[in-house]
Amino acid sequence: VDSKKSDFSLGAVNDLEGDLEDEPRQEQGDNLVSSSTKWHKHTVKVLGMLKRNMDAIDEDEDTDEKVKELSYNKLSYGTSRRTACGVFFELLQLKTWDFIEMTQDESYGDIKILQGARFNEEPPAE
């Protein structure tokens, strides 16, 4: 069954839209943020959402051979463009720090999200 509808929910990250104007991610001239410094709250929310959805794959599958893979199209279905873009930015940040891997088979195709080498690490508190 190939359906555009999804059981995945962006849940807590849907409030990103209201937060985007509140605080800039990085002012011009600031040092780049590293994975060992305190993360922006949106990055923490997106990582939490990914972990919950990856855990849901475990609960739905009877075999350990299944690769844990999420679909960006399914995750962002039904959200505003602004929220979808904000989540995509956070995915790129998590990819940079090796918390996730992302692949895309063709231009403009769906993006597959997989666990990275550091996926099970907790985000830094400070």
N, C-alpha and C positions, 0 to 999 in steps of 0.2 A: 504494500500500500504506500503510494507516494503522495504525501499530503503536505501542503504548505502550512497547515495548522501545527502548533507545537504544544507539548505539555510543559516545556520549559518556561520559566518566568524570570524576568529581570527583577521582579519584586523590589527589593530595597534600592536598587540603582535607578528606578524610575524617578526618584526625586533629584537626580542629577540636574535635570533641566532647570529647576529653580535655583540650584546652587551655582550654576555656571557663571552668573554675573557677580556673585558675592566675593569670591577671592580668586585672584589670578594665580595660575599654576606656578609661574616663574617670571619674575620681573626681568627686564632687559639688563644684562650685565651680571646677574646672579650666577653663582656657581651651579653647575649641573647637579641634579639630584642623583645620589647613588642608591643602590639597593640596601645599603647598610644604614642610611639615615631614615628618620621618621618619614613615613609615606603620607601622601595626600589621602584624605578620607575616601575619595572616589576610587582610588586604586585598591584600597583595602576592601571596599564594598564589592568591587568587581571580582577580586580574587575569592572572596567568600562565596559569591554567587557561583563561580566556576567550581569551587570545591563541593558545594551542595549538589550541583547538577552532576558532577562526576560521581559523587556518592550515590545518587539516584540510579546511575547506570549499574553500579554494583548490586543494588537492591533488585533491579529489574532482570538482571542476567544471572543464569545459573552456572555459567562457566567462567573461569578465570582467563580463558584464552581471548576473550573479547577485548579489543583495544578501546580504551576510554577515549572517546572522540565526541566533541560537540560541534554543532553546526551554527555558524554565526547567523545565517539566515533564519534559522529556527529560534535562536535566542533573541534576536531583535525584531521578530515578527510582532506587529501590533504596537510597537513603540513609536514615538515621534522621531523624526530624522535627527533632531538635536540630541536626544538621548542615545540613539543608535551611534551617532558620531562620537559622543562622549565616551561611550563604552568601548568603541573601537580604539580611541586614543589610549585608554587604559590597557587594552589588550596589547598594543604596541609597546607600552612601558613594561608590562609583565614579560613580554617576549625578549626585550632588551636585557632584562635581568635573569633570563633562563628559567622563569617560573612556568612558562607555557611554551609550546611550539605551535606554529601556525603554518598550514599549507593551503595552496590554492591550485587546483588542477588546470584551470584555464582563466584567461582574462575575464573579469566581471563575473566569475563563477563563485560558488559558495566557498567560504573559508572554513577549513576544519581546524578545530582547536584541540590540542592534545596536551597532556601533562609534560612539563619540562623537567630538567634535572633537579630543580630546586622547588618543585611544586608543593611538596609536603612541609617545607619550612614555613615558619610563622613570619608575618611581616614585622619589621622592627618597631618597637614602641617609642623609641627616641632617636 
